[in-house]
Amino acid sequence: MEVKKIFVVGAGFMGAGIAQVGAQAGYEMYLYDIAPAAVEKGIAGIKKLLAKKVDKGSMTQEALDATMNLIKPSSSLDDAADVDLVIEAVYENADLKKDIFSKLDAICREDCILATNTSSIPITSLATAVKNPAKFIGMHFFSPVPVMRLCELIRAIKTSDETIAIVAEVAQKMGKTTVVAKDVPGFIVNRINSAMRCEAYKCLEEGVATIEDIDKAMKMGANHPMGPFELADFVGLDVNYSVLSTLYAGYKDNKFAPNLTLEKLVTAGDLGRKTGKGWYDYSSGEKKPRTDVKF
Ligand SMILES: NC(=O)c1ccc[n+]([C@@H]2O[C@H](COP(=O)([O-])OP(=O)(O)OC[C@H]3O[C@@H](n4cnc5c(N)ncnc54)[C@H](O)[C@@H]3O)[C@@H](O)[C@H]2O)c1
């Protein structure tokens, strides 16, 4: 099967990025969200990013127009009736995702592939929501999607080789390098990164160094583009917390135990950059140490 039309469910941070790289690769992209304002915001954000490329001379106005024409706003799951691939990127909640996939299963063509961008929910458990789990796969992009070069493909226990091959081709056309991982908690990148981030949290708790110095150390000493706290704020502390909870439950290994301060920040609604405060304070428009919280 040749993929031509793709339906993205969830027009947030990841969904909008996926719609962008898909359209840039020439796919007809439908962008759906339960909140129509999210679709509008997502499409406006894509246009703004592409306009910057036009300003810099790395994209022509014609290419921008052609890309934007390939992105169709959608206000109904029924628009997925004739697509070849669905990529789901709604909140990280297993019941919500299963409910959406069971609805899509009744709407989509039989040969349509259903993919989830979940960071941490077992793909095999989400695949139980559909009739044909051979067509179900994890397609894990990294943020920001237009910038990050990897897409992990997750083989659930019944995912077929054909599904993996088709989705790999799509991701590669979107400019991503693909790797195939088994359906284990955290897959490859989040498993390794989470263990490292937990060590950073322990360093903070033990008073080894400040947040700023831990970030500085990992940037200067290990050549990471962002320190572990900056990266957690960038990805979202709620996503970070949910990934750690899944790893902890999956491996039953204390090394992944979610940090208590992280839990409190999430409870307080300080989710990182997107809410203006996380491990750092961004409310002035710049990244600053927090003065309202004692870490
Ligand atoms: N943020 C990251 O760095 C990152 C990286 C890789 C994977 N992911 C995964 O991608 C998914 C989305 O993450 P995000 O950061 O884009 O979240 P987000 O909060 O930015 O966007 C989620 C969107 O889903 C929409 N939504 C909620 N319920 C819906 C429903 N019933 N139908 C349609 N849309 C619905 C929301 O309105 C929202 O716009 C999650 O599973 C997350 O774990 C996130």
The ligand as an SDF file (V2000), in Angstrom:
LIG
                    3D

 44 48  0  0  0  0  0  0  0  0999 V2000
    5.8290   16.5910   24.3170 N   0  0  0  0  0  0  0  0  0  0  0  0
    6.7860   15.7830   23.9260 C   0  0  0  0  0  0  0  0  0  0  0  0
    7.9820   16.1020   23.9490 O   0  0  0  0  0  0  0  0  0  0  0  0
    6.4490   14.4120   23.3920 C   0  0  0  0  0  0  0  0  0  0  0  0
    7.4220   13.6670   22.7090 C   0  0  0  0  0  0  0  0  0  0  0  0
    7.0790   12.4250   22.1660 C   0  0  0  0  0  0  0  0  0  0  0  0
    5.7960   11.9290   22.3190 C   0  0  0  0  0  0  0  0  0  0  0  0
    4.8680   12.6700   23.0130 N   0  0  0  0  0  0  0  0  0  0  0  0
    3.5230   12.1140   23.1440 C   0  0  0  0  0  0  0  0  0  0  0  0
    2.6860   12.7440   22.1840 O   0  0  0  0  0  0  0  0  0  0  0  0
    1.3500   12.8430   22.6970 C   0  0  0  0  0  0  0  0  0  0  0  0
    0.8950   14.2880   22.6570 C   0  0  0  0  0  0  0  0  0  0  0  0
    1.7850   15.0870   23.4100 O   0  0  0  0  0  0  0  0  0  0  0  0
    1.8110   16.6790   23.2440 P   0  0  0  0  0  0  0  0  0  0  0  0
    3.0100   17.1380   23.9820 O   0  0  0  0  0  0  0  0  0  0  0  0
    1.6200   17.0380   21.8070 O   0  0  0  0  0  0  0  0  0  0  0  0
    0.4870   17.0800   24.0570 O   0  0  0  0  0  0  0  0  0  0  0  0
   -0.3760   18.4360   23.9600 P   0  0  0  0  0  0  0  0  0  0  0  0
   -1.0020   18.5970   25.2940 O   0  0  0  0  0  0  0  0  0  0  0  0
    0.4290   19.5530   23.3920 O   0  0  0  0  0  0  0  0  0  0  0  0
   -1.5000   18.0790   22.8760 O   0  0  0  0  0  0  0  0  0  0  0  0
   -2.4860   17.1080   23.0770 C   0  0  0  0  0  0  0  0  0  0  0  0
   -3.6990   17.4990   22.2500 C   0  0  0  0  0  0  0  0  0  0  0  0
   -4.6570   16.4170   22.2980 O   0  0  0  0  0  0  0  0  0  0  0  0
   -5.9300   17.0140   22.2280 C   0  0  0  0  0  0  0  0  0  0  0  0
   -6.9680   16.0680   22.6690 N   0  0  0  0  0  0  0  0  0  0  0  0
   -7.2880   15.7170   23.9290 C   0  0  0  0  0  0  0  0  0  0  0  0
   -8.3250   14.8390   23.8980 N   0  0  0  0  0  0  0  0  0  0  0  0
   -8.6360   14.6470   22.6010 C   0  0  0  0  0  0  0  0  0  0  0  0
   -9.5990   13.8490   21.9350 C   0  0  0  0  0  0  0  0  0  0  0  0
  -10.4790   13.0910   22.5970 N   0  0  0  0  0  0  0  0  0  0  0  0
   -9.6410   13.8950   20.5740 N   0  0  0  0  0  0  0  0  0  0  0  0
   -8.7780   14.6840   19.8940 C   0  0  0  0  0  0  0  0  0  0  0  0
   -7.8380   15.4530   20.4670 N   0  0  0  0  0  0  0  0  0  0  0  0
   -7.7640   15.4330   21.8200 C   0  0  0  0  0  0  0  0  0  0  0  0
   -5.8230   18.2390   23.1200 C   0  0  0  0  0  0  0  0  0  0  0  0
   -6.8770   19.1740   22.8590 O   0  0  0  0  0  0  0  0  0  0  0  0
   -4.4360   18.7550   22.7440 C   0  0  0  0  0  0  0  0  0  0  0  0
   -4.4920   19.7320   21.7250 O   0  0  0  0  0  0  0  0  0  0  0  0
    1.3930   12.2220   24.0970 C   0  0  0  0  0  0  0  0  0  0  0  0
    1.0310   10.8650   23.9970 O   0  0  0  0  0  0  0  0  0  0  0  0
    2.8570   12.3580   24.4850 C   0  0  0  0  0  0  0  0  0  0  0  0
    3.2560   11.3970   25.4280 O   0  0  0  0  0  0  0  0  0  0  0  0
    5.1620   13.9060   23.5280 C   0  0  0  0  0  0  0  0  0  0  0  0
  1  2  1  0
  2  3  2  0
  2  4  1  0
  4  5  1  0
  4 44  2  0
  5  6  2  0
  6  7  1  0
  7  8  2  0
  8  9  1  0
  8 44  1  0
  9 10  1  0
  9 42  1  0
 10 11  1  0
 11 12  1  0
 11 40  1  0
 12 13  1  0
 13 14  1  0
 14 15  2  0
 14 16  1  0
 14 17  1  0
 17 18  1  0
 18 19  2  0
 18 20  1  0
 18 21  1  0
 21 22  1  0
 22 23  1  0
 23 24  1  0
 23 38  1  0
 24 25  1  0
 25 26  1  0
 25 36  1  0
 26 27  1  0
 26 35  1  0
 27 28  2  0
 28 29  1  0
 29 30  1  0
 29 35  2  0
 30 31  1  0
 30 32  2  0
 32 33  1  0
 33 34  2  0
 34 35  1  0
 36 37  1  0
 36 38  1  0
 38 39  1  0
 40 41  1  0
 40 42  1  0
 42 43  1  0
M  CHG  2   8   1  16  -1
M  END
$$$$
